[in-house]
Amino acid sequence: MPASHLLVPVPIPDSVAALIGACVPAHVLQAEFDADCAAREVRRFRGPLLGVEDQADREQALADLARANKVLAAHHPGLTVRPGPWY
């Protein structure tokens, strides 16, 4: 049984993040940023009583997330971003 739920996220120094970013292609870094933003946007629009405009915004954010995840999965399947546990 993996104990991944027991892992505590540890912040990494900016210099280490820069080294990691230098090894990853620019379009993958952009897709990671886009996926994170889209997942945050999807989390904003949750609940059963969304208006028509909110539903359209949520669908647009889901489409953006899927587009970014397609790029991330092509690079490495473990990089994909999920909108949240309630999805």
HTML snippet that shows the backbone in 3Dmol.js (N, CA, C, O; Angstrom):
<script src="https://3Dmol.org/build/3Dmol-min.js"></script>
<div id="view" style="width:600px;height:400px;position:relative"></div>
<script>
const pdb = `
ATOM      1  N   MET A   1       0.855  -1.177   0.000  1.00  0.00           N
ATOM      2  CA  MET A   1       0.000   0.000   0.000  1.00  0.00           C
ATOM      3  C   MET A   1       0.898   1.236   0.000  1.00  0.00           C
ATOM      4  O   MET A   1       1.733   1.398   0.890  1.00  0.00           O
ATOM      5  N   PRO A   2       0.729   2.102  -0.990  1.00  0.00           N
ATOM      6  CA  PRO A   2       1.553   3.312  -1.017  1.00  0.00           C
ATOM      7  C   PRO A   2       1.135   4.287   0.080  1.00  0.00           C
ATOM      8  O   PRO A   2      -0.042   4.403   0.423  1.00  0.00           O
ATOM      9  N   ALA A   3       2.109   4.964   0.604  1.00  0.00           N
ATOM     10  CA  ALA A   3       1.851   5.930   1.672  1.00  0.00           C
ATOM     11  C   ALA A   3       1.948   7.350   1.142  1.00  0.00           C
ATOM     12  O   ALA A   3       2.431   8.242   1.839  1.00  0.00           O
ATOM     13  N   SER A   4       1.490   7.567  -0.093  1.00  0.00           N
ATOM     14  CA  SER A   4       1.599   8.898  -0.679  1.00  0.00           C
ATOM     15  C   SER A   4       0.728   9.920   0.041  1.00  0.00           C
ATOM     16  O   SER A   4       1.026  11.113  -0.002  1.00  0.00           O
ATOM     17  N   HIS A   5      -0.339   9.481   0.700  1.00  0.00           N
ATOM     18  CA  HIS A   5      -1.174  10.415   1.444  1.00  0.00           C
ATOM     19  C   HIS A   5      -0.487  10.905   2.712  1.00  0.00           C
ATOM     20  O   HIS A   5      -0.936  11.875   3.321  1.00  0.00           O
ATOM     21  N   LEU A   6       0.606  10.241   3.119  1.00  0.00           N
ATOM     22  CA  LEU A   6       1.335  10.651   4.312  1.00  0.00           C
ATOM     23  C   LEU A   6       2.436  11.656   4.011  1.00  0.00           C
ATOM     24  O   LEU A   6       3.023  12.231   4.927  1.00  0.00           O
ATOM     25  N   LEU A   7       2.719  11.869   2.730  1.00  0.00           N
ATOM     26  CA  LEU A   7       3.791  12.777   2.368  1.00  0.00           C
ATOM     27  C   LEU A   7       3.388  14.225   2.612  1.00  0.00           C
ATOM     28  O   LEU A   7       2.267  14.633   2.312  1.00  0.00           O
ATOM     29  N   VAL A   8       4.304  14.974   3.151  1.00  0.00           N
ATOM     30  CA  VAL A   8       4.074  16.389   3.421  1.00  0.00           C
ATOM     31  C   VAL A   8       4.781  17.186   2.325  1.00  0.00           C
ATOM     32  O   VAL A   8       5.974  16.981   2.098  1.00  0.00           O
ATOM     33  N   PRO A   9       4.075  18.091   1.639  1.00  0.00           N
ATOM     34  CA  PRO A   9       4.749  18.888   0.615  1.00  0.00           C
ATOM     35  C   PRO A   9       5.804  19.797   1.243  1.00  0.00           C
ATOM     36  O   PRO A   9       5.539  20.499   2.219  1.00  0.00           O
ATOM     37  N   VAL A  10       6.983  19.767   0.672  1.00  0.00           N
ATOM     38  CA  VAL A  10       8.091  20.561   1.175  1.00  0.00           C
ATOM     39  C   VAL A  10       8.442  21.602   0.120  1.00  0.00           C
ATOM     40  O   VAL A  10       8.663  21.247  -1.037  1.00  0.00           O
ATOM     41  N   PRO A  11       8.497  22.863   0.485  1.00  0.00           N
ATOM     42  CA  PRO A  11       8.861  23.881  -0.499  1.00  0.00           C
ATOM     43  C   PRO A  11      10.305  23.696  -0.957  1.00  0.00           C
ATOM     44  O   PRO A  11      11.181  23.330  -0.173  1.00  0.00           O
ATOM     45  N   ILE A  12      10.531  23.953  -2.231  1.00  0.00           N
ATOM     46  CA  ILE A  12      11.892  23.843  -2.753  1.00  0.00           C
ATOM     47  C   ILE A  12      12.419  25.249  -3.040  1.00  0.00           C
ATOM     48  O   ILE A  12      11.646  26.151  -3.361  1.00  0.00           O
ATOM     49  N   PRO A  13      13.720  25.431  -2.925  1.00  0.00           N
ATOM     50  CA  PRO A  13      14.300  26.753  -3.199  1.00  0.00           C
ATOM     51  C   PRO A  13      14.089  27.156  -4.668  1.00  0.00           C
ATOM     52  O   PRO A  13      13.945  26.304  -5.545  1.00  0.00           O
ATOM     53  N   ASP A  14      14.075  28.452  -4.909  1.00  0.00           N
ATOM     54  CA  ASP A  14      13.880  28.964  -6.267  1.00  0.00           C
ATOM     55  C   ASP A  14      14.961  28.485  -7.218  1.00  0.00           C
ATOM     56  O   ASP A  14      14.687  28.235  -8.392  1.00  0.00           O
ATOM     57  N   SER A  15      16.178  28.353  -6.730  1.00  0.00           N
ATOM     58  CA  SER A  15      17.268  27.913  -7.608  1.00  0.00           C
ATOM     59  C   SER A  15      17.055  26.474  -8.066  1.00  0.00           C
ATOM     60  O   SER A  15      17.374  26.133  -9.205  1.00  0.00           O
ATOM     61  N   VAL A  16      16.521  25.634  -7.194  1.00  0.00           N
ATOM     62  CA  VAL A  16      16.237  24.247  -7.572  1.00  0.00           C
ATOM     63  C   VAL A  16      15.073  24.211  -8.560  1.00  0.00           C
ATOM     64  O   VAL A  16      15.106  23.451  -9.528  1.00  0.00           O
ATOM     65  N   ALA A  17      14.060  25.016  -8.325  1.00  0.00           N
ATOM     66  CA  ALA A  17      12.935  25.084  -9.258  1.00  0.00           C
ATOM     67  C   ALA A  17      13.399  25.570 -10.625  1.00  0.00           C
ATOM     68  O   ALA A  17      12.910  25.093 -11.649  1.00  0.00           O
ATOM     69  N   ALA A  18      14.337  26.515 -10.653  1.00  0.00           N
ATOM     70  CA  ALA A  18      14.866  27.006 -11.926  1.00  0.00           C
ATOM     71  C   ALA A  18      15.635  25.910 -12.666  1.00  0.00           C
ATOM     72  O   ALA A  18      15.545  25.809 -13.890  1.00  0.00           O
ATOM     73  N   LEU A  19      16.385  25.096 -11.936  1.00  0.00           N
ATOM     74  CA  LEU A  19      17.112  23.988 -12.553  1.00  0.00           C
ATOM     75  C   LEU A  19      16.144  22.952 -13.131  1.00  0.00           C
ATOM     76  O   LEU A  19      16.359  22.432 -14.226  1.00  0.00           O
ATOM     77  N   ILE A  20      15.093  22.665 -12.393  1.00  0.00           N
ATOM     78  CA  ILE A  20      14.083  21.722 -12.884  1.00  0.00           C
ATOM     79  C   ILE A  20      13.398  22.299 -14.116  1.00  0.00           C
ATOM     80  O   ILE A  20      13.196  21.595 -15.105  1.00  0.00           O
ATOM     81  N   GLY A  21      13.045  23.568 -14.057  1.00  0.00           N
ATOM     82  CA  GLY A  21      12.390  24.218 -15.189  1.00  0.00           C
ATOM     83  C   GLY A  21      13.263  24.278 -16.421  1.00  0.00           C
ATOM     84  O   GLY A  21      12.752  24.259 -17.541  1.00  0.00           O
ATOM     85  N   ALA A  22      14.577  24.351 -16.237  1.00  0.00           N
ATOM     86  CA  ALA A  22      15.495  24.405 -17.380  1.00  0.00           C
ATOM     87  C   ALA A  22      15.547  23.078 -18.121  1.00  0.00           C
ATOM     88  O   ALA A  22      15.931  23.035 -19.290  1.00  0.00           O
ATOM     89  N   CYS A  23      15.164  21.992 -17.449  1.00  0.00           N
ATOM     90  CA  CYS A  23      15.196  20.663 -18.068  1.00  0.00           C
ATOM     91  C   CYS A  23      13.892  20.310 -18.780  1.00  0.00           C
ATOM     92  O   CYS A  23      13.828  19.319 -19.508  1.00  0.00           O
ATOM     93  N   VAL A  24      12.877  21.099 -18.577  1.00  0.00           N
ATOM     94  CA  VAL A  24      11.565  20.817 -19.150  1.00  0.00           C
ATOM     95  C   VAL A  24      11.326  21.776 -20.314  1.00  0.00           C
ATOM     96  O   VAL A  24      11.628  22.964 -20.202  1.00  0.00           O
ATOM     97  N   PRO A  25      10.785  21.276 -21.437  1.00  0.00           N
ATOM     98  CA  PRO A  25      10.503  22.164 -22.568  1.00  0.00           C
ATOM     99  C   PRO A  25       9.535  23.290 -22.192  1.00  0.00           C
ATOM    100  O   PRO A  25       8.682  23.135 -21.317  1.00  0.00           O
ATOM    101  N   ALA A  26       9.690  24.404 -22.865  1.00  0.00           N
ATOM    102  CA  ALA A  26       8.887  25.599 -22.543  1.00  0.00           C
ATOM    103  C   ALA A  26       7.395  25.356 -22.722  1.00  0.00           C
ATOM    104  O   ALA A  26       6.595  25.841 -21.922  1.00  0.00           O
ATOM    105  N   HIS A  27       7.004  24.614 -23.755  1.00  0.00           N
ATOM    106  CA  HIS A  27       5.565  24.393 -23.965  1.00  0.00           C
ATOM    107  C   HIS A  27       4.960  23.526 -22.862  1.00  0.00           C
ATOM    108  O   HIS A  27       3.767  23.636 -22.578  1.00  0.00           O
ATOM    109  N   VAL A  28       5.764  22.669 -22.240  1.00  0.00           N
ATOM    110  CA  VAL A  28       5.272  21.854 -21.128  1.00  0.00           C
ATOM    111  C   VAL A  28       5.126  22.719 -19.874  1.00  0.00           C
ATOM    112  O   VAL A  28       4.156  22.572 -19.131  1.00  0.00           O
ATOM    113  N   LEU A  29       6.075  23.610 -19.637  1.00  0.00           N
ATOM    114  CA  LEU A  29       5.952  24.541 -18.506  1.00  0.00           C
ATOM    115  C   LEU A  29       4.727  25.432 -18.656  1.00  0.00           C
ATOM    116  O   LEU A  29       4.016  25.688 -17.684  1.00  0.00           O
ATOM    117  N   GLN A  30       4.482  25.903 -19.874  1.00  0.00           N
ATOM    118  CA  GLN A  30       3.298  26.737 -20.124  1.00  0.00           C
ATOM    119  C   GLN A  30       2.022  25.929 -19.897  1.00  0.00           C
ATOM    120  O   GLN A  30       1.055  26.436 -19.330  1.00  0.00           O
ATOM    121  N   ALA A  31       2.021  24.671 -20.342  1.00  0.00           N
ATOM    122  CA  ALA A  31       0.848  23.815 -20.143  1.00  0.00           C
ATOM    123  C   ALA A  31       0.616  23.550 -18.660  1.00  0.00           C
ATOM    124  O   ALA A  31      -0.530  23.482 -18.217  1.00  0.00           O
ATOM    125  N   GLU A  32       1.688  23.400 -17.891  1.00  0.00           N
ATOM    126  CA  GLU A  32       1.544  23.191 -16.453  1.00  0.00           C
ATOM    127  C   GLU A  32       0.927  24.424 -15.789  1.00  0.00           C
ATOM    128  O   GLU A  32       0.052  24.304 -14.931  1.00  0.00           O
ATOM    129  N   PHE A  33       1.382  25.584 -16.187  1.00  0.00           N
ATOM    130  CA  PHE A  33       0.822  26.828 -15.656  1.00  0.00           C
ATOM    131  C   PHE A  33      -0.647  26.967 -16.043  1.00  0.00           C
ATOM    132  O   PHE A  33      -1.484  27.317 -15.211  1.00  0.00           O
ATOM    133  N   ASP A  34      -0.958  26.689 -17.313  1.00  0.00           N
ATOM    134  CA  ASP A  34      -2.339  26.785 -17.788  1.00  0.00           C
ATOM    135  C   ASP A  34      -3.250  25.794 -17.073  1.00  0.00           C
ATOM    136  O   ASP A  34      -4.384  26.127 -16.728  1.00  0.00           O
ATOM    137  N   ALA A  35      -2.756  24.573 -16.848  1.00  0.00           N
ATOM    138  CA  ALA A  35      -3.560  23.556 -16.171  1.00  0.00           C
ATOM    139  C   ALA A  35      -3.837  23.960 -14.729  1.00  0.00           C
ATOM    140  O   ALA A  35      -4.949  23.772 -14.236  1.00  0.00           O
ATOM    141  N   ASP A  36      -2.847  24.506 -14.056  1.00  0.00           N
ATOM    142  CA  ASP A  36      -3.040  24.932 -12.673  1.00  0.00           C
ATOM    143  C   ASP A  36      -4.068  26.061 -12.597  1.00  0.00           C
ATOM    144  O   ASP A  36      -4.935  26.057 -11.723  1.00  0.00           O
ATOM    145  N   CYS A  37      -3.972  27.016 -13.503  1.00  0.00           N
ATOM    146  CA  CYS A  37      -4.933  28.125 -13.520  1.00  0.00           C
ATOM    147  C   CYS A  37      -6.342  27.634 -13.838  1.00  0.00           C
ATOM    148  O   CYS A  37      -7.310  28.075 -13.219  1.00  0.00           O
ATOM    149  N   ALA A  38      -6.456  26.725 -14.802  1.00  0.00           N
ATOM    150  CA  ALA A  38      -7.765  26.198 -15.184  1.00  0.00           C
ATOM    151  C   ALA A  38      -8.374  25.378 -14.042  1.00  0.00           C
ATOM    152  O   ALA A  38      -9.579  25.460 -13.804  1.00  0.00           O
ATOM    153  N   ALA A  39      -7.563  24.595 -13.338  1.00  0.00           N
ATOM    154  CA  ALA A  39      -8.076  23.807 -12.216  1.00  0.00           C
ATOM    155  C   ALA A  39      -8.589  24.721 -11.108  1.00  0.00           C
ATOM    156  O   ALA A  39      -9.620  24.445 -10.495  1.00  0.00           O
ATOM    157  N   ARG A  40      -7.866  25.808 -10.854  1.00  0.00           N
ATOM    158  CA  ARG A  40      -8.337  26.778  -9.855  1.00  0.00           C
ATOM    159  C   ARG A  40      -9.662  27.409 -10.291  1.00  0.00           C
ATOM    160  O   ARG A  40     -10.556  27.634  -9.476  1.00  0.00           O
ATOM    161  N   GLU A  41      -9.768  27.685 -11.577  1.00  0.00           N
ATOM    162  CA  GLU A  41     -10.996  28.286 -12.109  1.00  0.00           C
ATOM    163  C   GLU A  41     -12.167  27.307 -12.005  1.00  0.00           C
ATOM    164  O   GLU A  41     -13.284  27.716 -11.686  1.00  0.00           O
ATOM    165  N   VAL A  42     -11.930  26.035 -12.266  1.00  0.00           N
ATOM    166  CA  VAL A  42     -12.997  25.028 -12.160  1.00  0.00           C
ATOM    167  C   VAL A  42     -13.469  24.933 -10.721  1.00  0.00           C
ATOM    168  O   VAL A  42     -14.671  24.837 -10.474  1.00  0.00           O
ATOM    169  N   ARG A  43     -12.546  24.957  -9.766  1.00  0.00           N
ATOM    170  CA  ARG A  43     -12.906  24.874  -8.348  1.00  0.00           C
ATOM    171  C   ARG A  43     -13.771  26.047  -7.910  1.00  0.00           C
ATOM    172  O   ARG A  43     -14.575  25.915  -6.986  1.00  0.00           O
ATOM    173  N   ARG A  44     -13.615  27.188  -8.562  1.00  0.00           N
ATOM    174  CA  ARG A  44     -14.441  28.354  -8.213  1.00  0.00           C
ATOM    175  C   ARG A  44     -15.905  28.123  -8.525  1.00  0.00           C
ATOM    176  O   ARG A  44     -16.781  28.591  -7.797  1.00  0.00           O
ATOM    177  N   PHE A  45     -16.176  27.401  -9.608  1.00  0.00           N
ATOM    178  CA  PHE A  45     -17.548  27.204 -10.072  1.00  0.00           C
ATOM    179  C   PHE A  45     -18.034  25.817  -9.682  1.00  0.00           C
ATOM    180  O   PHE A  45     -18.137  24.925 -10.524  1.00  0.00           O
ATOM    181  N   ARG A  46     -18.329  25.645  -8.414  1.00  0.00           N
ATOM    182  CA  ARG A  46     -18.892  24.372  -7.988  1.00  0.00           C
ATOM    183  C   ARG A  46     -20.171  24.644  -7.213  1.00  0.00           C
ATOM    184  O   ARG A  46     -20.356  25.713  -6.631  1.00  0.00           O
ATOM    185  N   GLY A  47     -21.020  23.679  -7.222  1.00  0.00           N
ATOM    186  CA  GLY A  47     -22.296  23.810  -6.543  1.00  0.00           C
ATOM    187  C   GLY A  47     -23.433  23.524  -7.504  1.00  0.00           C
ATOM    188  O   GLY A  47     -23.282  23.651  -8.719  1.00  0.00           O
ATOM    189  N   PRO A  48     -24.559  23.141  -6.958  1.00  0.00           N
ATOM    190  CA  PRO A  48     -25.683  22.747  -7.812  1.00  0.00           C
ATOM    191  C   PRO A  48     -26.429  23.909  -8.448  1.00  0.00           C
ATOM    192  O   PRO A  48     -27.134  23.713  -9.438  1.00  0.00           O
ATOM    193  N   LEU A  49     -26.294  25.098  -7.913  1.00  0.00           N
ATOM    194  CA  LEU A  49     -27.096  26.221  -8.394  1.00  0.00           C
ATOM    195  C   LEU A  49     -26.247  27.239  -9.146  1.00  0.00           C
ATOM    196  O   LEU A  49     -26.150  28.396  -8.739  1.00  0.00           O
ATOM    197  N   LEU A  50     -25.637  26.808 -10.236  1.00  0.00           N
ATOM    198  CA  LEU A  50     -24.845  27.720 -11.048  1.00  0.00           C
ATOM    199  C   LEU A  50     -25.737  28.357 -12.104  1.00  0.00           C
ATOM    200  O   LEU A  50     -26.614  27.706 -12.672  1.00  0.00           O
ATOM    201  N   GLY A  51     -25.504  29.617 -12.355  1.00  0.00           N
ATOM    202  CA  GLY A  51     -26.225  30.296 -13.413  1.00  0.00           C
ATOM    203  C   GLY A  51     -25.712  29.857 -14.776  1.00  0.00           C
ATOM    204  O   GLY A  51     -24.726  29.128 -14.877  1.00  0.00           O
ATOM    205  N   VAL A  52     -26.382  30.302 -15.804  1.00  0.00           N
ATOM    206  CA  VAL A  52     -26.015  29.917 -17.164  1.00  0.00           C
ATOM    207  C   VAL A  52     -24.611  30.402 -17.508  1.00  0.00           C
ATOM    208  O   VAL A  52     -23.827  29.659 -18.099  1.00  0.00           O
ATOM    209  N   GLU A  53     -24.287  31.639 -17.144  1.00  0.00           N
ATOM    210  CA  GLU A  53     -22.958  32.183 -17.435  1.00  0.00           C
ATOM    211  C   GLU A  53     -21.880  31.449 -16.648  1.00  0.00           C
ATOM    212  O   GLU A  53     -20.795  31.201 -17.173  1.00  0.00           O
ATOM    213  N   ASP A  54     -22.168  31.094 -15.384  1.00  0.00           N
ATOM    214  CA  ASP A  54     -21.206  30.357 -14.580  1.00  0.00           C
ATOM    215  C   ASP A  54     -20.977  28.958 -15.144  1.00  0.00           C
ATOM    216  O   ASP A  54     -19.850  28.462 -15.141  1.00  0.00           O
ATOM    217  N   GLN A  55     -22.036  28.326 -15.624  1.00  0.00           N
ATOM    218  CA  GLN A  55     -21.884  27.009 -16.240  1.00  0.00           C
ATOM    219  C   GLN A  55     -21.010  27.088 -17.487  1.00  0.00           C
ATOM    220  O   GLN A  55     -20.176  26.215 -17.726  1.00  0.00           O
ATOM    221  N   ALA A  56     -21.203  28.126 -18.268  1.00  0.00           N
ATOM    222  CA  ALA A  56     -20.392  28.308 -19.473  1.00  0.00           C
ATOM    223  C   ALA A  56     -18.931  28.564 -19.108  1.00  0.00           C
ATOM    224  O   ALA A  56     -18.027  28.050 -19.766  1.00  0.00           O
ATOM    225  N   ASP A  57     -18.699  29.356 -18.065  1.00  0.00           N
ATOM    226  CA  ASP A  57     -17.330  29.609 -17.614  1.00  0.00           C
ATOM    227  C   ASP A  57     -16.682  28.335 -17.093  1.00  0.00           C
ATOM    228  O   ASP A  57     -15.497  28.098 -17.329  1.00  0.00           O
ATOM    229  N   ARG A  58     -17.453  27.512 -16.386  1.00  0.00           N
ATOM    230  CA  ARG A  58     -16.920  26.244 -15.872  1.00  0.00           C
ATOM    231  C   ARG A  58     -16.565  25.308 -17.027  1.00  0.00           C
ATOM    232  O   ARG A  58     -15.517  24.662 -17.000  1.00  0.00           O
ATOM    233  N   GLU A  59     -17.422  25.231 -18.031  1.00  0.00           N
ATOM    234  CA  GLU A  59     -17.140  24.375 -19.186  1.00  0.00           C
ATOM    235  C   GLU A  59     -15.903  24.864 -19.939  1.00  0.00           C
ATOM    236  O   GLU A  59     -15.116  24.057 -20.433  1.00  0.00           O
ATOM    237  N   GLN A  60     -15.734  26.168 -20.026  1.00  0.00           N
ATOM    238  CA  GLN A  60     -14.550  26.718 -20.685  1.00  0.00           C
ATOM    239  C   GLN A  60     -13.290  26.369 -19.895  1.00  0.00           C
ATOM    240  O   GLN A  60     -12.264  26.018 -20.478  1.00  0.00           O
ATOM    241  N   ALA A  61     -13.371  26.467 -18.570  1.00  0.00           N
ATOM    242  CA  ALA A  61     -12.222  26.116 -17.732  1.00  0.00           C
ATOM    243  C   ALA A  61     -11.905  24.626 -17.839  1.00  0.00           C
ATOM    244  O   ALA A  61     -10.734  24.245 -17.857  1.00  0.00           O
ATOM    245  N   LEU A  62     -12.932  23.781 -17.910  1.00  0.00           N
ATOM    246  CA  LEU A  62     -12.699  22.348 -18.091  1.00  0.00           C
ATOM    247  C   LEU A  62     -12.050  22.056 -19.436  1.00  0.00           C
ATOM    248  O   LEU A  62     -11.187  21.184 -19.535  1.00  0.00           O
ATOM    249  N   ALA A  63     -12.463  22.783 -20.472  1.00  0.00           N
ATOM    250  CA  ALA A  63     -11.848  22.603 -21.791  1.00  0.00           C
ATOM    251  C   ALA A  63     -10.385  23.040 -21.770  1.00  0.00           C
ATOM    252  O   ALA A  63      -9.527  22.375 -22.349  1.00  0.00           O
ATOM    253  N   ASP A  64     -10.103  24.155 -21.104  1.00  0.00           N
ATOM    254  CA  ASP A  64      -8.715  24.618 -20.981  1.00  0.00           C
ATOM    255  C   ASP A  64      -7.869  23.610 -20.210  1.00  0.00           C
ATOM    256  O   ASP A  64      -6.720  23.349 -20.566  1.00  0.00           O
ATOM    257  N   LEU A  65      -8.448  23.045 -19.152  1.00  0.00           N
ATOM    258  CA  LEU A  65      -7.741  22.046 -18.358  1.00  0.00           C
ATOM    259  C   LEU A  65      -7.459  20.795 -19.194  1.00  0.00           C
ATOM    260  O   LEU A  65      -6.360  20.244 -19.132  1.00  0.00           O
ATOM    261  N   ALA A  66      -8.428  20.353 -19.962  1.00  0.00           N
ATOM    262  CA  ALA A  66      -8.230  19.171 -20.805  1.00  0.00           C
ATOM    263  C   ALA A  66      -7.158  19.418 -21.863  1.00  0.00           C
ATOM    264  O   ALA A  66      -6.345  18.538 -22.146  1.00  0.00           O
ATOM    265  N   ARG A  67      -7.160  20.609 -22.442  1.00  0.00           N
ATOM    266  CA  ARG A  67      -6.161  20.947 -23.461  1.00  0.00           C
ATOM    267  C   ARG A  67      -4.751  20.947 -22.861  1.00  0.00           C
ATOM    268  O   ARG A  67      -3.817  20.415 -23.461  1.00  0.00           O
ATOM    269  N   ALA A  68      -4.607  21.541 -21.684  1.00  0.00           N
ATOM    270  CA  ALA A  68      -3.296  21.578 -21.028  1.00  0.00           C
ATOM    271  C   ALA A  68      -2.868  20.182 -20.579  1.00  0.00           C
ATOM    272  O   ALA A  68      -1.694  19.828 -20.688  1.00  0.00           O
ATOM    273  N   ASN A  69      -3.810  19.395 -20.078  1.00  0.00           N
ATOM    274  CA  ASN A  69      -3.490  18.036 -19.648  1.00  0.00           C
ATOM    275  C   ASN A  69      -3.062  17.154 -20.807  1.00  0.00           C
ATOM    276  O   ASN A  69      -2.260  16.239 -20.624  1.00  0.00           O
ATOM    277  N   LYS A  70      -3.578  17.413 -21.983  1.00  0.00           N
ATOM    278  CA  LYS A  70      -3.176  16.643 -23.164  1.00  0.00           C
ATOM    279  C   LYS A  70      -1.689  16.848 -23.441  1.00  0.00           C
ATOM    280  O   LYS A  70      -0.972  15.894 -23.743  1.00  0.00           O
ATOM    281  N   VAL A  71      -1.234  18.080 -23.338  1.00  0.00           N
ATOM    282  CA  VAL A  71       0.192  18.382 -23.540  1.00  0.00           C
ATOM    283  C   VAL A  71       1.025  17.758 -22.425  1.00  0.00           C
ATOM    284  O   VAL A  71       2.075  17.172 -22.688  1.00  0.00           O
ATOM    285  N   LEU A  72       0.560  17.882 -21.182  1.00  0.00           N
ATOM    286  CA  LEU A  72       1.300  17.339 -20.046  1.00  0.00           C
ATOM    287  C   LEU A  72       1.387  15.814 -20.117  1.00  0.00           C
ATOM    288  O   LEU A  72       2.445  15.243 -19.851  1.00  0.00           O
ATOM    289  N   ALA A  73       0.294  15.160 -20.470  1.00  0.00           N
ATOM    290  CA  ALA A  73       0.288  13.698 -20.546  1.00  0.00           C
ATOM    291  C   ALA A  73       1.182  13.195 -21.672  1.00  0.00           C
ATOM    292  O   ALA A  73       1.762  12.114 -21.568  1.00  0.00           O
ATOM    293  N   ALA A  74       1.296  13.964 -22.741  1.00  0.00           N
ATOM    294  CA  ALA A  74       2.182  13.562 -23.828  1.00  0.00           C
ATOM    295  C   ALA A  74       3.645  13.610 -23.373  1.00  0.00           C
ATOM    296  O   ALA A  74       4.466  12.810 -23.823  1.00  0.00           O
ATOM    297  N   HIS A  75       3.963  14.544 -22.484  1.00  0.00           N
ATOM    298  CA  HIS A  75       5.330  14.638 -21.964  1.00  0.00           C
ATOM    299  C   HIS A  75       5.578  13.577 -20.884  1.00  0.00           C
ATOM    300  O   HIS A  75       6.568  12.848 -20.936  1.00  0.00           O
ATOM    301  N   HIS A  76       4.672  13.500 -19.912  1.00  0.00           N
ATOM    302  CA  HIS A  76       4.761  12.499 -18.848  1.00  0.00           C
ATOM    303  C   HIS A  76       3.373  12.358 -18.221  1.00  0.00           C
ATOM    304  O   HIS A  76       2.819  13.352 -17.751  1.00  0.00           O
ATOM    305  N   PRO A  77       2.796  11.154 -18.200  1.00  0.00           N
ATOM    306  CA  PRO A  77       1.430  10.972 -17.681  1.00  0.00           C
ATOM    307  C   PRO A  77       1.240  11.406 -16.227  1.00  0.00           C
ATOM    308  O   PRO A  77       0.124  11.727 -15.820  1.00  0.00           O
ATOM    309  N   GLY A  78       2.299  11.418 -15.457  1.00  0.00           N
ATOM    310  CA  GLY A  78       2.182  11.806 -14.057  1.00  0.00           C
ATOM    311  C   GLY A  78       2.049  13.298 -13.820  1.00  0.00           C
ATOM    312  O   GLY A  78       1.844  13.729 -12.685  1.00  0.00           O
ATOM    313  N   LEU A  79       2.162  14.086 -14.863  1.00  0.00           N
ATOM    314  CA  LEU A  79       2.089  15.549 -14.709  1.00  0.00           C
ATOM    315  C   LEU A  79       0.679  16.109 -14.799  1.00  0.00           C
ATOM    316  O   LEU A  79       0.476  17.293 -14.533  1.00  0.00           O
ATOM    317  N   THR A  80      -0.290  15.300 -15.162  1.00  0.00           N
ATOM    318  CA  THR A  80      -1.644  15.818 -15.358  1.00  0.00           C
ATOM    319  C   THR A  80      -2.193  16.408 -14.066  1.00  0.00           C
ATOM    320  O   THR A  80      -1.822  15.993 -12.967  1.00  0.00           O
ATOM    321  N   VAL A  81      -3.077  17.375 -14.217  1.00  0.00           N
ATOM    322  CA  VAL A  81      -3.651  18.114 -13.091  1.00  0.00           C
ATOM    323  C   VAL A  81      -5.131  17.809 -13.009  1.00  0.00           C
ATOM    324  O   VAL A  81      -5.833  17.823 -14.020  1.00  0.00           O
ATOM    325  N   ARG A  82      -5.604  17.534 -11.810  1.00  0.00           N
ATOM    326  CA  ARG A  82      -7.040  17.286 -11.597  1.00  0.00           C
ATOM    327  C   ARG A  82      -7.657  18.520 -10.969  1.00  0.00           C
ATOM    328  O   ARG A  82      -6.985  19.230 -10.221  1.00  0.00           O
ATOM    329  N   PRO A  83      -8.905  18.789 -11.252  1.00  0.00           N
ATOM    330  CA  PRO A  83      -9.527  19.996 -10.693  1.00  0.00           C
ATOM    331  C   PRO A  83      -9.791  19.918  -9.203  1.00  0.00           C
ATOM    332  O   PRO A  83      -9.914  20.960  -8.560  1.00  0.00           O
ATOM    333  N   GLY A  84      -9.883  18.749  -8.634  1.00  0.00           N
ATOM    334  CA  GLY A  84     -10.108  18.630  -7.195  1.00  0.00           C
ATOM    335  C   GLY A  84     -10.717  17.296  -6.859  1.00  0.00           C
ATOM    336  O   GLY A  84     -11.131  16.563  -7.757  1.00  0.00           O
ATOM    337  N   PRO A  85     -10.784  16.960  -5.575  1.00  0.00           N
ATOM    338  CA  PRO A  85     -11.303  15.654  -5.174  1.00  0.00           C
ATOM    339  C   PRO A  85     -12.801  15.509  -5.391  1.00  0.00           C
ATOM    340  O   PRO A  85     -13.304  14.389  -5.476  1.00  0.00           O
ATOM    341  N   TRP A  86     -13.515  16.608  -5.482  1.00  0.00           N
ATOM    342  CA  TRP A  86     -14.978  16.546  -5.645  1.00  0.00           C
ATOM    343  C   TRP A  86     -15.373  16.303  -7.084  1.00  0.00           C
ATOM    344  O   TRP A  86     -16.540  16.012  -7.348  1.00  0.00           O
ATOM    345  N   TYR A  87     -14.461  16.407  -8.019  1.00  0.00           N
ATOM    346  CA  TYR A  87     -14.770  16.273  -9.437  1.00  0.00           C
ATOM    347  C   TYR A  87     -15.184  14.899  -9.738  1.00  0.00           C
ATOM    348  O   TYR A  87     -15.488  14.584 -10.888  1.00  0.00           O
TER     349      TYR A  87
END
`;
const viewer = $3Dmol.createViewer("view");
viewer.addModel(pdb, "pdb");
viewer.setStyle({}, {cartoon: {color: "spectrum"}});
viewer.zoomTo();
viewer.render();
</script>
